[in-house]
Amino acid sequence: MIGGHAGADALADILASEMYKSEKPAMTVDIGTNGEVIVGNRNKLYTASCAAGGAYEGAAVNCGTGAIEGAIKSIRIVDGKVEYETIGDKPAIGICGSGLIDLPAELLKNGIINERGRFTTSEKEFTVDEERGIRIVQEDINQLMLARAGMSIDQKSLIRYFGINVEELSTIYLAGAFGNYINVDNAIAIGLLPDVKEKVVKIGNGALAGARQMLLSQKKRSDAESIVKKLKHFKPNEEAGYFDAYVDEIYFGSWYGVRLKNEK
């Protein structure tokens, strides 16, 4: 355990992305059971974690499910009608993390919810598939907003602790069990990622890829030992001003300012 909820997954992500070899700073965002963020380069590595996974892995959302066959992986609203795709092209059983990023973005674009996450119609829910009973309600939206805010604050905080701005990142690696399915435009639209689409690279399940590397390579295990020594864990939620920053971040939309007192 590195600190907080950050542990083997964060270490494996660093190995999989190879950000630890880079002269220029990069960032890895892993949306899994816990949301983990790493910012760093070959000289230093910073990490933070938050409890985002419960929402994006489906546990805290009524219509949610894991990234398994039948999970809705992408959603569009076209002329008022819902279009979606499922993993394995199987009958829909629920919505996995990538779909739970798409859905609020599509609801925002179509004016069905506002940036505060509130439904603009008298019906306080939205039906994705009536026949299968898949719908999203206000409490689900609230959970997704909380998770997004935590991930956003961790990203901004680590970037500022590192002493850079987002434009100075060479790459943003997007990891997680459903990482390859994420629509980056929609992740940016709800403020989950910064608006630098050209820097985003999907690495899929980085935790699994990194673990495989350590099992198969003595060199990678040696690299992992070196990484742990230079990896520093931060807890933005314990910093003065976190509550104000969280309030700023709670709404959907592009990145808002973070007012932590120790920001650089």
N, C-alpha and C positions, 0 to 999 in steps of 0.2 A: 504494500500500500504506500503510495507516494504522499497522499494527504487528502482529507475529505473523502470524496467518492472516486478520486483519481487513483488508478492503480495500473494493473497489467494492460488494460485496454489502451490507456493513454500511451504507455511505453510501446505497445505494439503498433499503434498509429504512427508514432514518430519513426519507427523502423520502416513501416510500409511506405510512408511518404518520402522518406530519406531527407526530410527537412533538416536533420541534424548534420548533414554534409554541406549544406548551403552557406555561402558567405552572406547572401542577402536574407533578411528575415522573411519567414513565411508563417502562415497560420493554418492549423488543422481544426476543423469543427466536426465533432463526432456526436451525432444525435442517436443515442441508444438508450439503454436502461437508465443511465444518467447522461446528461449532456456534458461533454468534455471539450474544452478548448485548450489548444497549445499554441503559443507564439514563440518563435525562436529561430536560431541559426546554429552554426557550428560552434559558436562561442558560449551561448547561454540559451536556456529553454525555460519558459514560464508556462504553468498550467493552472487551470481552475475548473471547477465542476459545479453543476447544479442539477436539481431534480427535475429535468425536463422530460426524461424518457417516459414517465408515467402517462403523459398526454400523447406524445408522438408514437409511443409503442402501443397505444390503444387502451391501456389499463384504466386511465382516468376519464375516458370518453365513452359514452354509451354506445356509439356506433363503431367504436374502434376495434382493431384486431392487429395481430402481428403481421409481418411481411411473409405470409404464407399463401398457398394456392387459394384463389377465390377472393383474396383481399383486393379491394379497389385501390389501384396504384396511381391513377391519374383521373382528374375530373375536369370537365369543361361545361360551361353553361352557354349554349348557343341558341339565340332567339327564344330564350326562356325555358329551353329544354335541356335536361342534364344528359351529357354524354360521358361515359366512363370506360376505363379498361381495367381488367383484373389480372392478377398474376396467374399465369398459366391459362388464361382465357377461360377460367372456370366460373360457374355461377357465383355471384357476389355474396359474401358472407359478412362483410364489414369493410371498414376503411383503414388502411395502414398509414404509416407516417407520411409518406409522400402525398397521398391523397388528402391527408389532414392539413397539409401545407397548401395544396391546390384549392381546397374547398373555401376557406376564408378569403383567399385571394380572388376567387371567382365571385363570391358573394359581395365583396367590396367593389369589384369592377362593375357589377350589375346593379349596384345600389340597394342590395337586399339587406346588408348590414352597413353601418357607418364605421369610422375609424375607432370609435369607442366599443365596437363589437356588438352594438345593439341592433336588433332587427328593426327595420324601418317600416315594416308592415304590421298589421294587427296580429298576424300569425307569428308566434314567437318560436317558430321552428322552421326548418327547411327539409323537404323530403328529397332524398337522392334516388331512392328506389322504393316506391310505395308497395309494390308486390312483395318485396322481401323485407319490408319494415325498416329500411335503413334511412335514418333521418338524423339531423343534428339540431340540438336544442340550445337554449341560452347558456345553460351551465357548461355544456361542452365547449362553446365558444370561449367562455370565461377561462376554462382550464387551458385552452390553447394559447390564450393571451398571456397567462401567467408563465407558461413554459417558454414562450417566445421572448418575453421580457428578460427572464433569467439568462437565456442563451446570449441575448444581445448585450446585456451588461457585462457578462464575462468576457466577451470578445473585445468590447471597447476598453474595458479595464486593463486587460493584459497588453493590448496595443499601447496604451498610455504608460503603463508601468515600464514597458520596454523602451519607451522614449521615442516612439515614432508615430506617424499617422498612417491611416489605412492605405494611402496611395503609395507608401514605401514598402508595402508587402509585395514580394515577388509573386507569390502564389497563395491561393486559399484552397486547401485540400478539404473536400467534403466527404466525410466518412460515415459509416453506420450500416446496419443491416439493410436498410432501404435507400442508402445513399445514392445508388446508381439510378433510382427512379425519380429523384427529386427534380422538379422543374425549377431551375435556378431563377428564372424571371419571376415566378410566383413567390419564391423564398425571399427575393429582394422586395417584391411588392408589399409583403406583410412586415418587412423589417427584420426578418430572421438573419439575413446576410447583408453586408454592405453592397452598395450599388457599384460594384466593379466586376461585372459578369465576366469580362475578358480574363480575369485572374483565377477564376474558379475551375478546379480540376477535380473530377469525381474519382475516388479511389475505392468505392464500394466498402466492403467489410474490412476495414483496415486492421481491426483487432485480430481477425482470423488470419489475414495475410501476414501480419507481423509475427503472430504466434507460430505460424508455419515456418517462417524464416528462422526463428530461434531454434526450432526443433531440428531443422535440416542443416544449419550452418554454425560451426563453432565461432566463425568470425562475427556473425550476427549476435551471438550470445555475448561475445566480448564487447561489441558495440553497445549492447543493451546495458551492460554493467557501467560503461563510461557515461551513457546517457543519464542513468539514474543519479550519478554523482553531480551532474551539472543542472539537473531539473529542479526548479524551485516552484513550490505550490503556494498559490495565493487564495485568499478567501474574501472576495469583494463584498460579500454579504455581511462581513464583520467590520467593514470600514465605516467611518463617520460619513454621514450623508447618503448612505445606501438607500434608505427609505425614500428620500426625495428623488434619487435617481430611478428607483423602481417605479415610482409614480409617473415620472416622465416617460418611461419606456413601455408602460402597460398597454398603450393603444397600438393598434395596427397602423402600418404606414412606414415610411422610410425612417432611417435612424434619427433619433433625437439625442440631445446632449446628455452626458453623464456628469454629475456634479460631485463626484467623490472628492473629499478634501485633499487626498494625497496624490491626485492625478498630476502627471507631469505636463 
